[in-house]
């Protein structure tokens, strides 16, 4: 096991659970309601993470088409299910029994696995746009479109950017990537313009005169909470924005509570942990024995780090408001389970790298003898 990565993850989850609990105490008559559910989800997540850390990641490769079909089935199924049930809320969740999960989270993991395998297999043919590059672009475009019409534009854009990073590292020509990025960006802007609430969020972000009682309510009070925290914070449990101003502060805006209660010092510590997690993932990718393992490790590491940075960017007013959670800290079962699976796969890649080194050392020793 990669002990450094293990301790980073444990610290993030344990400290994040404390922050999430503090942020959620006033959100339910039972102050520990969300903590209990978070720990229950966390227990399942730990078991999943352990299972996937033992599951050889190379076994995902023969399952590539099962994964691809599964992604499309979930994306089309959630739209159909929402239509049949007559729900008015966004078609992002599938309900099975008493459980629900957000489809985009699992699709993100599926895209990382599928694209890592696709780029690994197609390495010799990536100069042929029509037979090798175009199919990958079509898959990304259709998956992103199906997520966007849920509607969930933020998740769709994050998945698109994640795939473009994999394309670049997988040796697809920069001209093809930039062309797809340009077309995707224009399409996203047109789609956002067609949805008044999305366009309002974008215009609010660029506006110098924001109505803090309406459109700018969350970001304004998030910044007030961060400012109130100062350098060292007001202390655990002493946040005032979680009780009076921020709706559901234990989800997307949990970093604001973290910043208020632990201050700049505590916020910087969490940022450092996410950076170390990303760098450790890159180290695992660098030591990988094949391009599939390398792209898989980079995809997972970039996914976790980019979600963290975008969430913090929203909370601090640097980016427009989205609904992306903070990995390992925000309350939410789907994201926690998918994060645990991703980390389990990353642990398995790391273990495979170490096993490869041991085998290579044994071969060298046998030759010397």
N, C-alpha and C positions, 0 to 999 in steps of 0.2 A: 504494500500500500504506500502511496505517496503521502508521507506523514505531514509534510508542509501543507499540502492541499487539504488534507483531512482536518488539521487544526484551524485553518482559515475558515472552512465550511462550518465547523462546529461553533466557532466564536460568532460567526455571522448569524447562525440559526438561533443560538441561545440568547445572545444579546438582542437580536431582532425580535424574538418572542417576548422579551421583557418590554421592549419599546412598543410592540403591537398591543400588549396587554394594557400598558399605561394609556395608550391612545384610545382604547375601546371601553374603558371602565364606565363611562357615562352613556354608552350607546345601547344599553340593555338594563332592565331592572336587576338582573343578576350581573354584577360587575365582572365576574369571571366567565361569562357566557362565551365570549369570543375566544378567550384563552383556552377554554376546554376544547372547543371545536378545532382551534388551531393546533393544539397538541395531539388531538385525535388524527387530524390530517397529517401532522408531522410524524406520528408513529407509522402510519401507512407509507408515507414518503420515505422514511428511513428503511423500511423493509424492501420497498421497491428499489431504492438506491443500492442496497446491499445485493439484491438479486441481480441487477444489471451490472454491478461491478464484477460479478462472477460469470456473467454471460459473455462469451467471447464475441467481441464487437464485429469480427469478420463474418459471423453468422448472419448479420443483417444483410449482407450482400446478396445471397440467394433469395432473400425476401423482398427485394426491391420493388417488384411489381405488385406484390401483396400490399406493401406500404403505400404505393402510388394509388392503387384502387381504393384502399381504405381511406386515404385523404379525400379523394373525390366523393366517396360514399358519405363521409361525415359532412362535407361542405354542402352537398346537394340535399342530404337527409335533413340537416338542421333547417334549411330554408323550407323544405316541404313540410316538415313537422310543425314549424311555426305557422305556416299558412293553414294547415288542416285544423290546428288547435285554435286558430283565431287570435293568437297573441298579438298585442299591439307593441310590445317591447322589441328591441332588436333581436334578430334571429342568430344569437351567438351561442346559446346553450342548448345542449341535448339533455333530456331528463330520462333517466332510467331508474325506475323504482323510486326510492326516496333520495336518489343522488342526482346531481347535475354536474356537468363539466363543460368548460368553454372549448369549443372546437378548435379555435385558432391556435391555442397553446400546443395541442397535440399535432396539428398540421405543421407548425414551425419545426418541431422535432423531426417529423417525417420528411420535410423538405431538406433538412440538413443531411440526414442519412441518405436519401435518394440522390441528391446532387453530388454528394461526396463520392458515391459509387459510380454515378454516371460520368463524372469528370475523370475518375480513375480509369474506367474502361475505355473512354474515348480519347485518351491522351494522344495516341498516334494520329488521330483523324481530325483534330480540332481546327485545322486549317481549312477544312471543308465546311463552309458555312451551312449549306443546304442540308447535308446529311447528319451533321453532328451538333452544330451550334443552334440552328433554328428549332429543332425539337425541344431543346432545353429551354429556350426563350418562350416557346409556346406553353410549355408546362408551367413555368413561373407566371406568365401572364394570366393564364386561366385560373390558377390557384389564387393569385392576388385579387383578381376580379371577383371571384366567388366570395372571398372574405370581405372585400370592400362593399358589396351589395347587401351585407347582413343588416345594417351597415357597420363596418369596423375599419375605417380608413387608416387609423394609426397602426393597427396590427398588420394590415396589408402592406403598408409602406415599409414597416420594419422587416417583414419577410422578404420583400423585394430587395432592400438594401443588403440583407444578409446573403441572399443568393448572388448578388452582384459582387460581393467580397469574395465569395467562393469561386465565381467565374474568373475573377482577376487572378487569384492564387492558383486556379486550376489551368491557367495558361490560355484562356480565351482572349482573342485579340481585343485590345483596348478600344478600337474603333467600333466593334460590335457591342461592347459593354456601354460605351458612351451613347451610341444610337438608341439602345434599349432604354437607358436611363432618361434620355431626353423625351422619348415618346411616352414613357411611364409617368414622368413628372407632369407633362402637359395634360395627359389623361386624368391624373389625380386632381389637378387644379380645376379642370372642367367639371369633374364629378363633385368636388367640394362646392363649387359654385352652384351646382344644381340642388344642393342640400342646404337650405337656409341656415340651419343651426351650425353646420360645419363651417360655412363661409363666415358666419358671425364670429366664431371663435378665432378664425384667422385674422379677420379685420380688427377684432378686439386686441389681438396681440400686437399689431402694427400701429394701433391708434395711440395718439398722445393724450387723448381725453377719454379715459375709460370710466364707465359708470361702475363704481366699486360696489354699488348696492345690487347690481344685477350681473352683467356679463363678467365683470372683473372681481366678483365677490370672493371666490375661492383663492385666487392667486394673491389678491390684496391681503387677505387675512393670513395666508400662508407666509407671506413676507413679513407681516407684523409679528407672527410667532417667532420666526427666525431672528428678527431684530431684537425681540424681547429676550431671547436666549443669550445674546451677547457672546462673550468669550467662553465662559465656563458653564453657562446654562442656569436655569432656575431650580434644577433638581428633579429627580424622578418623581412623576406623579403631580407635579406642580404647574403643568401647562394650563393656560387659560383659554387658548383658542380651541382646544378640543371640546370644551364644554359649551362654549357660547357661539362660536363662529364657523368652524369648519364642519360641514356635513360629512359623516362617515370618515373621520380622520384616520381610522385604522386601516384604510385601504390605499388608495392612490396617493394621498397626501400625508402618509405616515412619516415621511422624512422631515416634514415641518415640525411635527411633535418631537421628533428626535433632536432637531436643531434647537428647539426652544428649551427642552429639558436638559440637554447635554452640551449645548452651546457650540461654538465654532470648533473647540477642541474635540468634542465627541463626534461631531459631523465629519471632521477631517479624518478621524480614526476609522470611521466606517468607509469613507472614500478610499482610504489607503488599503483597507481589506479587499474591496472590490478590485482595485488596481492590482494587488498582489495575486488575487484569484485569476485575473486575466493574464498576467505575466506567467503564472505557473502553468496555465493552459497552453500558452505559446511555447513554453519550454517543453511540455509534453509533445506538442505538435512537431517541434524541431527534432526531437529524438525519435520520431516515429519511423518505422521501417518501410512504409509504403505510402503512396500519395493518398489512398483512401483514409488511412488512419490519421494522416496529417490534416487533411481537409475536414474530417469529422471533428478532430480536437479543436481546430481553429473555429469551425462553425459553432460549436458549443460554447467555447470561451467568448467569442465575439457576441453571441446571442445574449448571454448572461450580462456581460459588461455593458453592451449597448442599451439593454433594457434599463439597467441601473442608472446609466448616465442620462438617458432621456427622461426617466421619472424624476431624477434630481433636477434636471434642466427645467422641467415643467414647474416643480415646486418652487424653484428660485426665480421663476419668471423669465428664464432665458429662452424657453421654447413655448409654442402654443399648447394649450391644455389638451391632454390626451387621457385615455383611460388605461395606460400601461402601468402595471404594478412594479414594486421594488422587490426584486428576487430575494427570497429567504426572509423577508421582513414584512411586507404587506400581507394582510389577511386575504386568503383566497385559496381554496383547495386545488383547483386545476393547475394554477401556476406553480404551486409548491410541489405537486406530484411530478409535473413535467421537469421542473428544475432538479428534483432528486434523481429522476431517470437520467437526465443529461450528465449530472455529476457522477452517477454510477458508471456510465459509459466512459467518461473521462478517466475515472479511476482504472477501468479495465484497460484502456489504451496505455496508461502509464505502467500498469503491471506487465502488459505485453512487451513494452519497450525494455523493461528491466529483465524480463525472461530472455529476450533476444540477446541482451548484453551478456548474460550468464552463459548462454549456449555458445556465443561467439568466443568467450573467454575459455570455455572448456575445449572448443575445437583447437584454439591456438595452443593451449597447454598440451593437448594430445599430440599435436604436430611437433612441439618442442621435445616432448619425451621420446 
